[in-house]
């Protein structure tokens, strides 16, 4: 992770995404449309979708994904226990590397939930 705080990393990520949007507005507009279509509505609620996205972020070893989806899951009403369960399933599916990023995800949970 490039910063010591997931909240700082999320701020940095938002700024970088805005910068990319200024350089390629169509790309960001398209991605935001895809994000909205995937995350809102449908058979799964937003919290469940954020937990899935977090699991994929952990498995993909993406610090920025972890930070963004922990924050979004908490905002959608996920509890620490639900986030810990999500980390556990991801570790079961992804092994040791997922464990290493899973502990980082728990760090993000504890930082942002407080």
Biopython code that builds the backbone (N, CA, C, O; Angstrom):
import numpy as np
from Bio.PDB.StructureBuilder import StructureBuilder

atoms = [
    (1, "UNK", "N", (0.857, -1.176, 0.000)),
    (1, "UNK", "CA", (0.000, 0.000, 0.000)),
    (1, "UNK", "C", (0.896, 1.230, 0.000)),
    (1, "UNK", "O", (1.922, 1.260, 0.680)),
    (2, "UNK", "N", (0.507, 2.241, -0.763)),
    (2, "UNK", "CA", (1.360, 3.419, -0.919)),
    (2, "UNK", "C", (1.233, 4.420, 0.229)),
    (2, "UNK", "O", (2.074, 5.309, 0.359)),
    (3, "UNK", "N", (0.212, 4.295, 1.052)),
    (3, "UNK", "CA", (0.056, 5.179, 2.209)),
    (3, "UNK", "C", (-0.172, 4.326, 3.449)),
    (3, "UNK", "O", (-0.393, 3.119, 3.346)),
    (4, "UNK", "N", (-0.119, 4.954, 4.621)),
    (4, "UNK", "CA", (-0.288, 4.191, 5.855)),
    (4, "UNK", "C", (-1.757, 4.067, 6.266)),
    (4, "UNK", "O", (-2.074, 3.310, 7.184)),
    (5, "UNK", "N", (-2.643, 4.787, 5.611)),
    (5, "UNK", "CA", (-4.049, 4.817, 5.987)),
    (5, "UNK", "C", (-4.922, 4.495, 4.778)),
    (5, "UNK", "O", (-4.718, 5.033, 3.690)),
    (6, "UNK", "N", (-5.884, 3.620, 4.982)),
    (6, "UNK", "CA", (-6.817, 3.320, 3.898)),
    (6, "UNK", "C", (-7.702, 4.520, 3.574)),
    (6, "UNK", "O", (-8.112, 4.695, 2.426)),
    (7, "UNK", "N", (-7.997, 5.344, 4.572)),
    (7, "UNK", "CA", (-8.769, 6.556, 4.287)),
    (7, "UNK", "C", (-7.970, 7.492, 3.382)),
    (7, "UNK", "O", (-8.526, 8.094, 2.463)),
    (8, "UNK", "N", (-6.667, 7.617, 3.639)),
    (8, "UNK", "CA", (-5.803, 8.419, 2.764)),
    (8, "UNK", "C", (-5.727, 7.801, 1.375)),
    (8, "UNK", "O", (-5.777, 8.512, 0.372)),
    (9, "UNK", "N", (-5.606, 6.478, 1.314)),
    (9, "UNK", "CA", (-5.542, 5.787, 0.032)),
    (9, "UNK", "C", (-6.829, 6.021, -0.766)),
    (9, "UNK", "O", (-6.778, 6.230, -1.978)),
    (10, "UNK", "N", (-7.981, 5.986, -0.087)),
    (10, "UNK", "CA", (-9.248, 6.235, -0.780)),
    (10, "UNK", "C", (-9.310, 7.657, -1.327)),
    (10, "UNK", "O", (-9.768, 7.869, -2.450)),
    (11, "UNK", "N", (-8.854, 8.632, -0.544)),
    (11, "UNK", "CA", (-8.823, 10.018, -1.032)),
    (11, "UNK", "C", (-7.929, 10.134, -2.256)),
    (11, "UNK", "O", (-8.291, 10.768, -3.248)),
    (12, "UNK", "N", (-6.755, 9.513, -2.175)),
    (12, "UNK", "CA", (-5.825, 9.530, -3.296)),
    (12, "UNK", "C", (-6.444, 8.859, -4.524)),
    (12, "UNK", "O", (-6.307, 9.355, -5.643)),
    (13, "UNK", "N", (-7.117, 7.743, -4.314)),
    (13, "UNK", "CA", (-7.749, 7.018, -5.419)),
    (13, "UNK", "C", (-8.818, 7.872, -6.092)),
    (13, "UNK", "O", (-8.886, 7.938, -7.319)),
    (14, "UNK", "N", (-9.653, 8.525, -5.283)),
    (14, "UNK", "CA", (-10.683, 9.406, -5.854)),
    (14, "UNK", "C", (-10.033, 10.505, -6.691)),
    (14, "UNK", "O", (-10.499, 10.806, -7.790)),
    (15, "UNK", "N", (-8.970, 11.098, -6.183)),
    (15, "UNK", "CA", (-8.292, 12.173, -6.920)),
    (15, "UNK", "C", (-7.698, 11.649, -8.224)),
    (15, "UNK", "O", (-7.798, 12.306, -9.260)),
    (16, "UNK", "N", (-7.085, 10.482, -8.176)),
    (16, "UNK", "CA", (-6.503, 9.906, -9.387)),
    (16, "UNK", "C", (-7.582, 9.561, -10.414)),
    (16, "UNK", "O", (-7.385, 9.747, -11.614)),
    (17, "UNK", "N", (-8.716, 9.062, -9.939)),
    (17, "UNK", "CA", (-9.815, 8.748, -10.850)),
    (17, "UNK", "C", (-10.381, 10.021, -11.478)),
    (17, "UNK", "O", (-10.744, 10.028, -12.655)),
    (18, "UNK", "N", (-10.454, 11.092, -10.696)),
    (18, "UNK", "CA", (-10.899, 12.374, -11.259)),
    (18, "UNK", "C", (-9.919, 12.858, -12.319)),
    (18, "UNK", "O", (-10.328, 13.372, -13.360)),
    (19, "UNK", "N", (-8.633, 12.694, -12.055)),
    (19, "UNK", "CA", (-7.619, 13.083, -13.034)),
    (19, "UNK", "C", (-7.745, 12.277, -14.319)),
    (19, "UNK", "O", (-7.621, 12.830, -15.412)),
    (20, "UNK", "N", (-7.989, 10.981, -14.197)),
    (20, "UNK", "CA", (-8.188, 10.156, -15.378)),
    (20, "UNK", "C", (-9.451, 10.584, -16.113)),
    (20, "UNK", "O", (-9.497, 10.587, -17.343)),
    (21, "UNK", "N", (-10.483, 10.949, -15.336)),
    (21, "UNK", "CA", (-11.722, 11.417, -15.946)),
    (21, "UNK", "C", (-11.513, 12.682, -16.767)),
    (21, "UNK", "O", (-12.154, 12.866, -17.802)),
    (22, "UNK", "N", (-10.630, 13.544, -16.314)),
    (22, "UNK", "CA", (-10.322, 14.764, -17.080)),
    (22, "UNK", "C", (-9.565, 14.422, -18.358)),
    (22, "UNK", "O", (-9.723, 15.094, -19.377)),
    (23, "UNK", "N", (-8.750, 13.385, -18.304)),
    (23, "UNK", "CA", (-7.982, 12.975, -19.478)),
    (23, "UNK", "C", (-8.801, 12.114, -20.434)),
    (23, "UNK", "O", (-8.635, 12.194, -21.652)),
    (24, "UNK", "N", (-9.676, 11.299, -19.879)),
    (24, "UNK", "CA", (-10.506, 10.404, -20.698)),
    (24, "UNK", "C", (-11.884, 10.284, -20.061)),
    (24, "UNK", "O", (-12.209, 9.295, -19.405)),
    (25, "UNK", "N", (-12.674, 11.320, -20.277)),
    (25, "UNK", "CA", (-14.000, 11.376, -19.674)),
    (25, "UNK", "C", (-14.911, 10.239, -20.098)),
    (25, "UNK", "O", (-15.715, 9.754, -19.302)),
    (26, "UNK", "N", (-14.791, 9.811, -21.344)),
    (26, "UNK", "CA", (-15.650, 8.729, -21.844)),
    (26, "UNK", "C", (-15.364, 7.417, -21.122)),
    (26, "UNK", "O", (-16.284, 6.662, -20.807)),
    (27, "UNK", "N", (-14.093, 7.150, -20.862)),
    (27, "UNK", "CA", (-13.718, 5.938, -20.126)),
    (27, "UNK", "C", (-14.357, 5.935, -18.740)),
    (27, "UNK", "O", (-14.989, 4.954, -18.347)),
    (28, "UNK", "N", (-14.194, 7.033, -17.999)),
    (28, "UNK", "CA", (-14.725, 7.087, -16.639)),
    (28, "UNK", "C", (-16.248, 7.075, -16.644)),
    (28, "UNK", "O", (-16.860, 6.442, -15.783)),
    (29, "UNK", "N", (-16.860, 7.752, -17.584)),
    (29, "UNK", "CA", (-18.323, 7.745, -17.687)),
    (29, "UNK", "C", (-18.825, 6.320, -17.945)),
    (29, "UNK", "O", (-19.808, 5.882, -17.348)),
    (30, "UNK", "N", (-18.147, 5.617, -18.827)),
    (30, "UNK", "CA", (-18.530, 4.234, -19.133)),
    (30, "UNK", "C", (-18.344, 3.333, -17.926)),
    (30, "UNK", "O", (-19.208, 2.509, -17.625)),
    (31, "UNK", "N", (-17.206, 3.485, -17.223)),
    (31, "UNK", "CA", (-16.962, 2.661, -16.044)),
    (31, "UNK", "C", (-17.994, 2.959, -14.955)),
    (31, "UNK", "O", (-18.496, 2.039, -14.308)),
    (32, "UNK", "N", (-18.308, 4.227, -14.752)),
    (32, "UNK", "CA", (-19.310, 4.589, -13.747)),
    (32, "UNK", "C", (-20.674, 4.003, -14.101)),
    (32, "UNK", "O", (-21.422, 3.592, -13.214)),
    (33, "UNK", "N", (-21.000, 3.964, -15.393)),
    (33, "UNK", "CA", (-22.253, 3.342, -15.824)),
    (33, "UNK", "C", (-22.269, 1.852, -15.525)),
    (33, "UNK", "O", (-23.267, 1.315, -15.045)),
    (34, "UNK", "N", (-21.149, 1.185, -15.814)),
    (34, "UNK", "CA", (-21.029, -0.232, -15.513)),
    (34, "UNK", "C", (-21.131, -0.476, -14.013)),
    (34, "UNK", "O", (-21.834, -1.383, -13.567)),
    (35, "UNK", "N", (-20.426, 0.340, -13.242)),
    (35, "UNK", "CA", (-20.462, 0.220, -11.779)),
    (35, "UNK", "C", (-21.888, 0.373, -11.271)),
    (35, "UNK", "O", (-22.350, -0.435, -10.465)),
    (36, "UNK", "N", (-22.584, 1.398, -11.734)),
    (36, "UNK", "CA", (-23.959, 1.624, -11.297)),
    (36, "UNK", "C", (-24.881, 0.478, -11.667)),
    (36, "UNK", "O", (-25.712, 0.062, -10.860)),
    (37, "UNK", "N", (-24.742, -0.033, -12.873)),
    (37, "UNK", "CA", (-25.589, -1.138, -13.326)),
    (37, "UNK", "C", (-25.337, -2.398, -12.506)),
    (37, "UNK", "O", (-26.270, -3.139, -12.195)),
    (38, "UNK", "N", (-24.079, -2.639, -12.158)),
    (38, "UNK", "CA", (-23.740, -3.849, -11.408)),
    (38, "UNK", "C", (-24.100, -3.747, -9.930)),
    (38, "UNK", "O", (-24.505, -4.738, -9.322)),
    (39, "UNK", "N", (-23.956, -2.566, -9.349)),
    (39, "UNK", "CA", (-24.067, -2.436, -7.898)),
    (39, "UNK", "C", (-25.440, -2.026, -7.392)),
    (39, "UNK", "O", (-25.716, -2.163, -6.200)),
    (40, "UNK", "N", (-26.289, -1.537, -8.244)),
    (40, "UNK", "CA", (-27.600, -1.050, -7.788)),
    (40, "UNK", "C", (-28.707, -1.840, -8.462)),
    (40, "UNK", "O", (-28.668, -2.092, -9.666)),
    (41, "UNK", "N", (-29.688, -2.223, -7.672)),
    (41, "UNK", "CA", (-30.798, -3.001, -8.207)),
    (41, "UNK", "C", (-30.409, -4.457, -8.370)),
    (41, "UNK", "O", (-29.276, -4.846, -8.088)),
    (42, "UNK", "N", (-31.348, -5.248, -8.823)),
    (42, "UNK", "CA", (-31.099, -6.670, -9.024)),
    (42, "UNK", "C", (-31.485, -7.492, -7.811)),
    (42, "UNK", "O", (-32.049, -6.975, -6.847)),
    (43, "UNK", "N", (-31.178, -8.763, -7.869)),
    (43, "UNK", "CA", (-31.588, -9.703, -6.824)),
    (43, "UNK", "C", (-30.772, -9.570, -5.534)),
    (43, "UNK", "O", (-31.271, -9.882, -4.453)),
    (44, "UNK", "N", (-29.529, -9.111, -5.639)),
    (44, "UNK", "CA", (-28.682, -8.951, -4.453)),
    (44, "UNK", "C", (-28.730, -7.507, -3.976)),
    (44, "UNK", "O", (-28.777, -6.579, -4.782)),
    (45, "UNK", "N", (-28.717, -7.327, -2.667)),
    (45, "UNK", "CA", (-28.695, -5.958, -2.147)),
    (45, "UNK", "C", (-27.284, -5.376, -2.263)),
    (45, "UNK", "O", (-26.315, -6.099, -2.497)),
    (46, "UNK", "N", (-27.193, -4.071, -2.097)),
    (46, "UNK", "CA", (-25.920, -3.372, -2.287)),
    (46, "UNK", "C", (-24.852, -3.869, -1.317)),
    (46, "UNK", "O", (-23.688, -4.002, -1.695)),
    (47, "UNK", "N", (-25.236, -4.143, -0.074)),
    (47, "UNK", "CA", (-24.256, -4.626, 0.908)),
    (47, "UNK", "C", (-23.640, -5.941, 0.451)),
    (47, "UNK", "O", (-22.422, -6.107, 0.516)),
    (48, "UNK", "N", (-24.459, -6.871, -0.008)),
    (48, "UNK", "CA", (-23.956, -8.161, -0.473)),
    (48, "UNK", "C", (-23.019, -7.979, -1.658)),
    (48, "UNK", "O", (-21.972, -8.622, -1.732)),
    (49, "UNK", "N", (-23.392, -7.108, -2.577)),
    (49, "UNK", "CA", (-22.544, -6.851, -3.741)),
    (49, "UNK", "C", (-21.206, -6.240, -3.327)),
    (49, "UNK", "O", (-20.174, -6.564, -3.915)),
    (50, "UNK", "N", (-21.210, -5.368, -2.329)),
    (50, "UNK", "CA", (-19.950, -4.783, -1.851)),
    (50, "UNK", "C", (-19.077, -5.834, -1.173)),
    (50, "UNK", "O", (-17.854, -5.797, -1.303)),
    (51, "UNK", "N", (-19.688, -6.761, -0.458)),
    (51, "UNK", "CA", (-18.913, -7.835, 0.161)),
    (51, "UNK", "C", (-18.277, -8.720, -0.911)),
    (51, "UNK", "O", (-17.132, -9.147, -0.760)),
    (52, "UNK", "N", (-19.004, -8.997, -1.984)),
    (52, "UNK", "CA", (-18.449, -9.768, -3.098)),
    (52, "UNK", "C", (-17.289, -8.997, -3.731)),
    (52, "UNK", "O", (-16.227, -9.559, -3.999)),
    (53, "UNK", "N", (-17.509, -7.709, -3.962)),
    (53, "UNK", "CA", (-16.452, -6.882, -4.564)),
    (53, "UNK", "C", (-15.213, -6.845, -3.670)),
    (53, "UNK", "O", (-14.088, -6.871, -4.169)),
    (54, "UNK", "N", (-15.412, -6.785, -2.362)),
    (54, "UNK", "CA", (-14.275, -6.818, -1.439)),
    (54, "UNK", "C", (-13.524, -8.133, -1.571)),
    (54, "UNK", "O", (-12.294, -8.143, -1.628)),
    (55, "UNK", "N", (-14.250, -9.238, -1.618)),
    (55, "UNK", "CA", (-13.603, -10.549, -1.750)),
    (55, "UNK", "C", (-12.754, -10.609, -3.019)),
    (55, "UNK", "O", (-11.634, -11.121, -2.999)),
    (56, "UNK", "N", (-13.283, -10.091, -4.105)),
    (56, "UNK", "CA", (-12.532, -10.093, -5.358)),
    (56, "UNK", "C", (-11.319, -9.168, -5.249)),
    (56, "UNK", "O", (-10.247, -9.491, -5.759)),
    (57, "UNK", "N", (-11.482, -8.032, -4.592)),
    (57, "UNK", "CA", (-10.354, -7.119, -4.389)),
    (57, "UNK", "C", (-9.241, -7.747, -3.581)),
    (57, "UNK", "O", (-8.063, -7.555, -3.881)),
    (58, "UNK", "N", (-9.616, -8.506, -2.545)),
    (58, "UNK", "CA", (-8.615, -9.209, -1.745)),
    (58, "UNK", "C", (-7.914, -10.249, -2.617)),
    (58, "UNK", "O", (-6.685, -10.315, -2.636)),
    (59, "UNK", "N", (-8.682, -11.052, -3.331)),
    (59, "UNK", "CA", (-8.112, -12.104, -4.175)),
    (59, "UNK", "C", (-7.227, -11.516, -5.266)),
    (59, "UNK", "O", (-6.217, -12.116, -5.634)),
    (60, "UNK", "N", (-7.596, -10.345, -5.789)),
    (60, "UNK", "CA", (-6.814, -9.691, -6.841)),
    (60, "UNK", "C", (-5.604, -8.937, -6.278)),
    (60, "UNK", "O", (-4.805, -8.383, -7.033)),
    (61, "UNK", "N", (-5.477, -8.920, -4.940)),
    (61, "UNK", "CA", (-4.376, -8.229, -4.265)),
    (61, "UNK", "C", (-4.338, -6.744, -4.639)),
    (61, "UNK", "O", (-3.287, -6.194, -4.969)),
    (62, "UNK", "N", (-5.503, -6.120, -4.577)),
    (62, "UNK", "CA", (-5.662, -4.718, -4.977)),
    (62, "UNK", "C", (-5.976, -3.863, -3.748)),
    (62, "UNK", "O", (-7.114, -3.826, -3.281)),
    (63, "UNK", "N", (-4.951, -3.176, -3.229)),
    (63, "UNK", "CA", (-5.146, -2.332, -2.049)),
    (63, "UNK", "C", (-6.227, -1.270, -2.270)),
    (63, "UNK", "O", (-7.050, -1.021, -1.390)),
    (64, "UNK", "N", (-6.216, -0.650, -3.447)),
    (64, "UNK", "CA", (-7.207, 0.393, -3.723)),
    (64, "UNK", "C", (-8.620, -0.193, -3.734)),
    (64, "UNK", "O", (-9.558, 0.431, -3.237)),
    (65, "UNK", "N", (-8.769, -1.391, -4.300)),
    (65, "UNK", "CA", (-10.078, -2.050, -4.309)),
    (65, "UNK", "C", (-10.528, -2.365, -2.884)),
    (65, "UNK", "O", (-11.692, -2.170, -2.533)),
    (66, "UNK", "N", (-9.602, -2.848, -2.077)),
    (66, "UNK", "CA", (-9.918, -3.167, -0.683)),
    (66, "UNK", "C", (-10.421, -1.915, 0.030)),
    (66, "UNK", "O", (-11.473, -1.943, 0.669)),
    (67, "UNK", "N", (-9.682, -0.831, -0.077)),
    (67, "UNK", "CA", (-10.079, 0.402, 0.597)),
    (67, "UNK", "C", (-11.437, 0.907, 0.149)),
    (67, "UNK", "O", (-12.278, 1.266, 0.973)),
    (68, "UNK", "N", (-11.645, 0.934, -1.144)),
    (68, "UNK", "CA", (-12.900, 1.474, -1.678)),
    (68, "UNK", "C", (-14.090, 0.589, -1.293)),
    (68, "UNK", "O", (-15.149, 1.102, -0.932)),
    (69, "UNK", "N", (-13.923, -0.741, -1.369)),
    (69, "UNK", "CA", (-15.055, -1.627, -1.112)),
    (69, "UNK", "C", (-15.308, -1.851, 0.374)),
    (69, "UNK", "O", (-16.444, -2.128, 0.758)),
    (70, "UNK", "N", (-14.290, -1.740, 1.219)),
    (70, "UNK", "CA", (-14.553, -1.741, 2.671)),
    (70, "UNK", "C", (-15.391, -0.518, 3.017)),
    (70, "UNK", "O", (-16.393, -0.634, 3.722)),
    (71, "UNK", "N", (-14.994, 0.645, 2.531)),
    (71, "UNK", "CA", (-15.752, 1.872, 2.823)),
    (71, "UNK", "C", (-17.189, 1.759, 2.317)),
    (71, "UNK", "O", (-18.130, 2.126, 3.021)),
    (72, "UNK", "N", (-17.351, 1.256, 1.106)),
    (72, "UNK", "CA", (-18.698, 1.141, 0.527)),
    (72, "UNK", "C", (-19.530, 0.096, 1.260)),
    (72, "UNK", "O", (-20.733, 0.283, 1.443)),
    (73, "UNK", "N", (-18.903, -1.006, 1.682)),
    (73, "UNK", "CA", (-19.634, -2.035, 2.425)),
    (73, "UNK", "C", (-20.102, -1.497, 3.772)),
    (73, "UNK", "O", (-21.240, -1.736, 4.176)),
    (74, "UNK", "N", (-19.234, -0.774, 4.463)),
    (74, "UNK", "CA", (-19.629, -0.169, 5.738)),
    (74, "UNK", "C", (-20.773, 0.823, 5.524)),
    (74, "UNK", "O", (-21.734, 0.850, 6.293)),
    (75, "UNK", "N", (-20.661, 1.633, 4.478)),
    (75, "UNK", "CA", (-21.717, 2.602, 4.175)),
    (75, "UNK", "C", (-23.034, 1.892, 3.857)),
    (75, "UNK", "O", (-24.109, 2.408, 4.164)),
    (76, "UNK", "N", (-22.951, 0.713, 3.244)),
    (76, "UNK", "CA", (-24.154, -0.057, 2.896)),
    (76, "UNK", "C", (-24.706, -0.847, 4.082)),
    (76, "UNK", "O", (-25.713, -1.544, 3.953)),
    (77, "UNK", "N", (-24.044, -0.736, 5.236)),
    (77, "UNK", "CA", (-24.561, -1.367, 6.447)),
    (77, "UNK", "C", (-23.885, -2.653, 6.865)),
    (77, "UNK", "O", (-24.367, -3.325, 7.777)),
    (78, "UNK", "N", (-22.783, -3.021, 6.230)),
    (78, "UNK", "CA", (-22.083, -4.246, 6.621)),
    (78, "UNK", "C", (-21.499, -4.087, 8.021)),
    (78, "UNK", "O", (-21.001, -3.023, 8.388)),
    (79, "UNK", "N", (-21.571, -5.153, 8.783)),
    (79, "UNK", "CA", (-20.987, -5.163, 10.120)),
    (79, "UNK", "C", (-19.564, -5.694, 10.054)),
    (79, "UNK", "O", (-19.156, -6.290, 9.056)),
    (80, "UNK", "N", (-18.817, -5.472, 11.122)),
    (80, "UNK", "CA", (-17.460, -6.012, 11.198)),
    (80, "UNK", "C", (-17.497, -7.525, 11.047)),
    (80, "UNK", "O", (-16.642, -8.105, 10.377)),
    (81, "UNK", "N", (-18.480, -8.165, 11.662)),
    (81, "UNK", "CA", (-18.595, -9.616, 11.597)),
    (81, "UNK", "C", (-18.826, -10.092, 10.166)),
    (81, "UNK", "O", (-18.243, -11.090, 9.744)),
    (82, "UNK", "N", (-19.672, -9.386, 9.417)),
    (82, "UNK", "CA", (-19.910, -9.751, 8.019)),
    (82, "UNK", "C", (-18.648, -9.566, 7.183)),
    (82, "UNK", "O", (-18.357, -10.373, 6.300)),
    (83, "UNK", "N", (-17.910, -8.511, 7.462)),
    (83, "UNK", "CA", (-16.666, -8.275, 6.741)),
    (83, "UNK", "C", (-15.627, -9.335, 7.083)),
    (83, "UNK", "O", (-14.902, -9.798, 6.202)),
    (84, "UNK", "N", (-15.547, -9.726, 8.358)),
    (84, "UNK", "CA", (-14.613, -10.790, 8.765)),
    (84, "UNK", "C", (-14.998, -12.104, 8.081)),
    (84, "UNK", "O", (-14.118, -12.832, 7.620)),
    (85, "UNK", "N", (-16.292, -12.420, 8.005)),
    (85, "UNK", "CA", (-16.731, -13.629, 7.303)),
    (85, "UNK", "C", (-16.341, -13.583, 5.830)),
    (85, "UNK", "O", (-15.915, -14.591, 5.267)),
    (86, "UNK", "N", (-16.484, -12.427, 5.213)),
    (86, "UNK", "CA", (-16.104, -12.260, 3.809)),
    (86, "UNK", "C", (-14.612, -12.519, 3.639)),
    (86, "UNK", "O", (-14.193, -13.208, 2.708)),
    (87, "UNK", "N", (-13.817, -11.963, 4.544)),
    (87, "UNK", "CA", (-12.364, -12.195, 4.503)),
    (87, "UNK", "C", (-12.083, -13.688, 4.653)),
    (87, "UNK", "O", (-11.244, -14.234, 3.937)),
    (88, "UNK", "N", (-12.777, -14.348, 5.573)),
    (88, "UNK", "CA", (-12.560, -15.776, 5.802)),
    (88, "UNK", "C", (-12.844, -16.630, 4.582)),
    (88, "UNK", "O", (-12.065, -17.527, 4.259)),
    (89, "UNK", "N", (-13.945, -16.366, 3.904)),
    (89, "UNK", "CA", (-14.274, -17.122, 2.690)),
    (89, "UNK", "C", (-13.227, -16.859, 1.608)),
    (89, "UNK", "O", (-12.838, -17.771, 0.879)),
    (90, "UNK", "N", (-12.777, -15.616, 1.509)),
    (90, "UNK", "CA", (-11.762, -15.277, 0.512)),
    (90, "UNK", "C", (-10.460, -16.004, 0.799)),
    (90, "UNK", "O", (-9.809, -16.488, -0.127)),
    (91, "UNK", "N", (-10.069, -16.089, 2.058)),
    (91, "UNK", "CA", (-8.849, -16.816, 2.429)),
    (91, "UNK", "C", (-9.005, -18.296, 2.089)),
    (91, "UNK", "O", (-8.075, -18.915, 1.572)),
    (92, "UNK", "N", (-10.178, -18.867, 2.377)),
    (92, "UNK", "CA", (-10.422, -20.273, 2.063)),
    (92, "UNK", "C", (-10.269, -20.521, 0.560)),
    (92, "UNK", "O", (-9.724, -21.548, 0.157)),
    (93, "UNK", "N", (-10.738, -19.607, -0.255)),
    (93, "UNK", "CA", (-10.663, -19.774, -1.707)),
    (93, "UNK", "C", (-9.304, -19.384, -2.275)),
    (93, "UNK", "O", (-8.888, -19.917, -3.304)),
    (94, "UNK", "N", (-8.604, -18.454, -1.611)),
    (94, "UNK", "CA", (-7.380, -17.908, -2.199)),
    (94, "UNK", "C", (-6.087, -18.272, -1.505)),
    (94, "UNK", "O", (-5.012, -17.962, -2.019)),
    (95, "UNK", "N", (-6.157, -18.922, -0.350)),
    (95, "UNK", "CA", (-4.948, -19.360, 0.335)),
    (95, "UNK", "C", (-4.134, -18.247, 0.963)),
    (95, "UNK", "O", (-4.660, -17.195, 1.324)),
    (96, "UNK", "N", (-2.847, -18.498, 1.085)),
    (96, "UNK", "CA", (-1.924, -17.601, 1.783)),
    (96, "UNK", "C", (-1.919, -16.173, 1.272)),
    (96, "UNK", "O", (-2.001, -15.249, 2.081)),
    (97, "UNK", "N", (-1.825, -15.943, -0.046)),
    (97, "UNK", "CA", (-1.844, -14.552, -0.516)),
    (97, "UNK", "C", (-3.127, -13.811, -0.119)),
    (97, "UNK", "O", (-3.090, -12.625, 0.212)),
    (98, "UNK", "N", (-4.256, -14.519, -0.155)),
    (98, "UNK", "CA", (-5.499, -13.874, 0.265)),
    (98, "UNK", "C", (-5.494, -13.594, 1.763)),
    (98, "UNK", "O", (-6.096, -12.620, 2.214)),
    (99, "UNK", "N", (-4.816, -14.446, 2.541)),
    (99, "UNK", "CA", (-4.683, -14.184, 3.975)),
    (99, "UNK", "C", (-3.925, -12.884, 4.206)),
    (99, "UNK", "O", (-4.315, -12.076, 5.050)),
    (100, "UNK", "N", (-2.838, -12.679, 3.455)),
    (100, "UNK", "CA", (-2.037, -11.457, 3.629)),
    (100, "UNK", "C", (-2.858, -10.208, 3.298)),
    (100, "UNK", "O", (-2.791, -9.218, 4.027)),
    (101, "UNK", "N", (-3.621, -10.242, 2.222)),
    (101, "UNK", "CA", (-4.454, -9.095, 1.873)),
    (101, "UNK", "C", (-5.712, -9.047, 2.732)),
    (101, "UNK", "O", (-6.296, -7.981, 2.925)),
    (102, "UNK", "N", (-6.128, -10.197, 3.245)),
    (102, "UNK", "CA", (-7.266, -10.229, 4.166)),
    (102, "UNK", "C", (-6.970, -9.507, 5.466)),
    (102, "UNK", "O", (-7.834, -8.811, 6.000)),
    (103, "UNK", "N", (-5.748, -9.666, 5.987)),
    (103, "UNK", "CA", (-5.406, -8.944, 7.215)),
    (103, "UNK", "C", (-5.340, -7.445, 6.943)),
    (103, "UNK", "O", (-5.672, -6.638, 7.811)),
    (104, "UNK", "N", (-4.910, -7.072, 5.729)),
    (104, "UNK", "CA", (-4.952, -5.654, 5.360)),
    (104, "UNK", "C", (-6.395, -5.154, 5.278)),
    (104, "UNK", "O", (-6.694, -4.032, 5.685)),
    (105, "UNK", "N", (-7.279, -5.988, 4.754)),
    (105, "UNK", "CA", (-8.689, -5.606, 4.668)),
    (105, "UNK", "C", (-9.269, -5.398, 6.065)),
    (105, "UNK", "O", (-10.038, -4.462, 6.284)),
    (106, "UNK", "N", (-8.908, -6.260, 7.005)),
    (106, "UNK", "CA", (-9.382, -6.087, 8.377)),
    (106, "UNK", "C", (-8.824, -4.801, 8.980)),
    (106, "UNK", "O", (-9.519, -4.119, 9.734)),
    (107, "UNK", "N", (-7.585, -4.468, 8.659)),
    (107, "UNK", "CA", (-7.018, -3.183, 9.089)),
    (107, "UNK", "C", (-7.876, -2.035, 8.560)),
    (107, "UNK", "O", (-8.166, -1.082, 9.284)),
    (108, "UNK", "N", (-8.278, -2.134, 7.294)),
    (108, "UNK", "CA", (-9.125, -1.087, 6.708)),
    (108, "UNK", "C", (-10.479, -1.029, 7.400)),
    (108, "UNK", "O", (-10.999, 0.058, 7.653)),
    (109, "UNK", "N", (-11.056, -2.188, 7.707)),
    (109, "UNK", "CA", (-12.353, -2.239, 8.413)),
    (109, "UNK", "C", (-12.231, -1.519, 9.745)),
    (109, "UNK", "O", (-13.028, -0.635, 10.059)),
    (110, "UNK", "N", (-11.236, -1.899, 10.520)),
    (110, "UNK", "CA", (-11.083, -1.314, 11.864)),
    (110, "UNK", "C", (-10.790, 0.181, 11.791)),
    (110, "UNK", "O", (-11.254, 0.946, 12.636)),
    (111, "UNK", "N", (-10.034, 0.592, 10.800)),
    (111, "UNK", "CA", (-9.733, 2.014, 10.640)),
    (111, "UNK", "C", (-10.986, 2.804, 10.274)),
    (111, "UNK", "O", (-11.243, 3.864, 10.844)),
    (112, "UNK", "N", (-11.754, 2.297, 9.337)),
    (112, "UNK", "CA", (-12.901, 3.065, 8.825)),
    (112, "UNK", "C", (-14.151, 2.920, 9.682)),
    (112, "UNK", "O", (-15.029, 3.782, 9.642)),
    (113, "UNK", "N", (-14.242, 1.847, 10.455)),
    (113, "UNK", "CA", (-15.425, 1.648, 11.289)),
    (113, "UNK", "C", (-15.364, 2.464, 12.572)),
    (113, "UNK", "O", (-16.379, 2.658, 13.241)),
    (114, "UNK", "N", (-14.166, 2.944, 12.914)),
    (114, "UNK", "CA", (-14.033, 3.677, 14.176)),
    (114, "UNK", "C", (-14.352, 5.143, 14.012)),
    (114, "UNK", "O", (-14.288, 5.900, 14.980)),
]
sb = StructureBuilder()
sb.init_structure("model")
sb.init_model(0)
sb.init_chain("A")
sb.init_seg("    ")
for serial, (resi, resn, name, xyz) in enumerate(atoms, 1):
    if name == "N":
        sb.init_residue(resn, " ", resi, " ")
    sb.init_atom(name, np.array(xyz, "f"), 0.0, 1.0, " ", f" {name:<3s}", serial, name[0])
structure = sb.get_structure()
